[in-house]
Amino acid sequence: METLKDRLKRQEGFSGTPYRCPAGFFILGFGHKMGDKFKISRRVASLILDEDIHLATFQYESLGLDLDDVRRDVILIMIFWHGLAGFLKFKKMLHHIEYRNWDKAADEMMDSASGRTYPTRMEELARLMRAG
């Protein structure tokens, strides 16, 4: 027996990108009406964040890094923030991480475009990178 959720998924179909339905509304996911201002609930935003964390974790694991939980989370945040391709541009930082030179890795984080543009956010991550 088909569940209500299964029936709605089948009937609505899935769209990972917003589209305008015939009535003029923006639709995303399985028929979710975004409204005029693309609002989502905190619950939906949290589910999307869970998905993004899952993807960042998969990408982190593909790097083969063996870090403590705190430094792993720093890397996950940076992957989430910059995407994997953007994160991989932190070549000097990655070099210092490979050799477990946490202070120099943190210095490289601060001496980056992100460190200069978002100093408060990057200072927190650099502090965590140093301390572990």
Order of alpha helices (4+ residues) and beta strands (2+ residues): alpha-beta-beta-beta-alpha-alpha-alpha-alpha-alpha-alpha
